[in-house]
């Protein structure tokens, strides 16, 4: 297992992640949605899926807004 990658101690960072000591804001992707979510018909990028989840929860999402999301493996969508 790689323990050091570009000067970063991976074991220490994995431990911080498991202990939830890294703020979600530091892990989030921030992507601008280029058009209304309903206009994405052929493909659905991750930020659009996050926008659709927000809409399903009653939030309004418009083109040009920044969508922040965190990728989570082996899990359903969660909003924190």
C-alpha positions in Angstrom: 0.0 0.0 0.0 1.2 3.5 -0.8 1.7 5.4 2.4 3.2 8.6 1.0 1.9 10.3 -2.1 3.4 13.7 -3.1 4.5 14.3 0.4 1.0 13.4 1.9 0.8 10.7 4.5 -2.2 8.8 3.2 -2.7 6.7 6.3 -3.0 9.9 8.4 -5.5 11.4 5.9 -7.6 8.2 5.8 -7.8 8.2 9.5 -8.9 11.8 9.5 -11.6 11.0 6.9 -12.8 8.0 9.0 -13.0 10.1 12.1 -14.9 12.8 10.2 -12.3 15.4 11.1 -12.1 16.9 7.6 -14.9 19.4 7.0 -17.2 18.5 4.1 -16.5 21.9 2.5 -12.9 20.7 2.0 -14.0 17.6 0.2 -16.8 19.1 -1.9 -16.7 19.6 -5.7 -18.1 23.0 -6.7 -19.5 23.1 -10.2 -21.6 25.7 -12.0 -24.7 24.3 -13.6 -24.7 25.6 -17.2 -28.3 25.2 -18.0 -31.6 24.4 -16.2 -31.4 20.9 -14.8 -34.5 19.8 -16.9 -32.5 20.6 -20.1 -30.0 17.8 -19.3 -31.6 14.9 -21.2 -28.9 12.8 -22.9 -26.4 12.6 -20.0 -26.7 13.5 -16.4 -23.4 14.8 -14.9 -22.9 14.4 -11.1 -23.5 18.1 -10.4 -26.8 17.8 -12.2 -27.8 14.7 -10.2 -27.0 16.8 -7.1 -29.2 19.6 -8.4 -32.0 17.2 -9.1 -31.8 15.9 -5.6 -32.0 19.5 -4.3 -35.1 20.1 -6.5 -36.8 17.0 -5.2 -36.3 18.4 -1.7 -38.0 21.6 -2.6 -35.0 23.8 -3.5 -35.0 26.0 -6.6 -31.9 25.5 -8.8 -31.2 27.8 -11.8 -28.6 27.9 -14.5 -25.5 29.6 -13.4 -25.7 28.5 -9.8 -22.8 26.7 -8.1 -23.7 23.2 -7.0 -21.5 21.7 -4.3 -21.4 17.9 -3.7 -19.3 15.2 -2.2 -18.8 11.9 -3.9 -19.6 9.0 -1.5 -18.9 5.4 -2.6 -21.3 2.6 -1.9 -24.0 4.9 -0.6 -27.2 6.6 -1.5 -27.2 10.3 -2.0 -26.9 12.3 1.2 -27.1 16.0 1.8 -25.4 17.4 4.9 
